[in-house]
Amino acid sequence: MRWNLNKPLYYIEAGNNDFYFASEEEWKTAIQEFKSAGTSISTSIFSKGKDIGYVYTDFIYPGELIADAGSSVTDNLDKII
């Protein structure tokens, strides 16, 4: 996913939870609250055009992906796994 809005997206990862904020003030307040509670966090600010999720790459199979006549699509999918 790519962030495409002009305003930045503020992000905090605290334990197994993700938190997103629309404003810098809310983000800073949340950081203070997590720190005062002793929670370890990591933070990020995503600006326009920055990847905020998985980056898609081309799939390249490391061999020949050939099936016999009469084989099913799932036979090829099993080879990819």
C-alpha positions in Angstrom: 0.0 0.0 0.0 1.2 3.5 -0.7 0.1 6.6 1.2 -1.3 9.1 -1.3 -2.8 11.9 0.7 -1.0 15.2 1.1 -1.2 15.2 4.9 1.2 12.8 6.7 0.0 9.7 8.5 1.4 9.1 12.0 1.9 5.6 13.1 2.7 3.8 16.4 3.3 0.1 17.0 2.9 -0.8 20.6 3.3 -4.5 21.4 0.9 -6.4 19.1 -1.2 -3.3 18.3 -1.0 -0.7 15.5 -2.3 2.8 16.0 -2.7 5.4 13.2 -3.3 9.1 13.8 -4.4 11.9 11.5 -2.7 14.7 13.4 0.8 15.2 14.8 -0.6 16.4 18.1 -2.6 13.2 18.7 0.4 11.1 17.8 2.7 13.0 20.2 0.1 12.7 23.0 -0.2 9.0 22.4 3.6 8.6 22.5 3.8 10.3 25.9 1.0 8.1 27.2 2.7 4.9 26.0 6.0 6.0 27.5 4.5 6.9 30.8 2.9 3.5 31.0 6.3 1.9 30.3 5.1 0.4 26.9 7.8 -0.1 24.3 6.9 1.5 21.0 8.2 2.1 17.5 6.9 5.1 15.5 6.9 6.2 11.9 5.6 9.2 9.9 4.4 8.4 6.3 4.4 11.2 3.8 2.8 11.2 0.4 4.1 8.5 -1.9 5.7 6.4 0.8 5.0 2.7 1.1 3.0 1.9 4.3 2.5 -1.8 3.7 3.7 -4.6 1.6 5.7 -3.7 -1.5 4.6 -5.8 -4.5 7.3 -7.4 -6.5 7.1 -9.5 -9.7 6.7 -13.3 -9.2 9.6 -15.2 -10.7 9.5 -19.0 -10.7 13.0 -20.5 -10.4 12.4 -23.2 -13.0 10.1 -24.2 -15.8 6.4 -24.2 -14.9 5.1 -26.7 -17.4 2.1 -28.9 -17.0 1.0 -32.0 -18.9 -2.1 -32.1 -21.0 -5.1 -32.8 -18.7 -3.5 -31.5 -15.5 -5.4 -29.0 -13.5 -4.6 -25.5 -12.4 -4.1 -26.6 -8.9 -1.3 -29.0 -10.0 0.7 -25.9 -11.1 -0.2 -24.1 -7.9 1.1 -27.0 -5.9 4.4 -26.7 -7.7 4.6 -23.0 -6.8 4.1 -23.6 -3.1 
